Amino acid sequence: MTGIDAELHVVTDGQEAVEFLDAADGSEVAPCPCLIILDINLPKLTGAEVLRHIRRSLKCAHVPVLMVSTSGSVTDREEMSGLGCDDYFQKPSEYEDFMKLGDVVKALLGRS
């Protein structure tokens, strides 16, 4: 549907995200992701905490990060931008609007 050929790695909370990144940092052969899609409201560690960890990563600090949230708060957008996110996608309630996420992903993958 989007024309994106990608291998996905899914984690269920912020702690798992940090562990995934730490595994990449701790291995000479483990690659960094090409793109990280990160929700602001995660269990265990928040998206902001994970984003800080990403930007301190030895290998993955350069990876584009797309923050997603139901929040349209300017404060949230500014905070995530200040922490180094590359884009912000407000999750809409309509399916058709949500599918626009594919265009945002394609644009970010084109940057990397």
C-alpha positions, 0 to 999 in steps of 0.5 A: 500500500505504501511501497515501503520495503522494510524489516520491522522490529516492534517493542512494547514499551520504553524499556524494551526500546532502550534494551534494543538500542543498547544491544546495537551499541554493544555489538559490532555486527548489529545494525541500527534501525533506519528509522525509529517511530516512537510514541510519546506515551509508552509504558515503563519509560516515556518516549521523551526518555527513550529519545534522550537515550537514542541521542546519546547512543554510540551507534544510533544517535544519527537515526531519524526519529518520528514521534507519534502521539494523539497530542496536538500540544505545541508544548509536546512538539517543542519538547520533542523537537528540542530533544532531537526528533526529526518529525512529529505525527499527531495520530488522527482518529480517522483511518484515512488520515492515519494512512498519511503516516506512510508519506511521512515515513517515506520522506524520513527514509529519503533523508537518511 
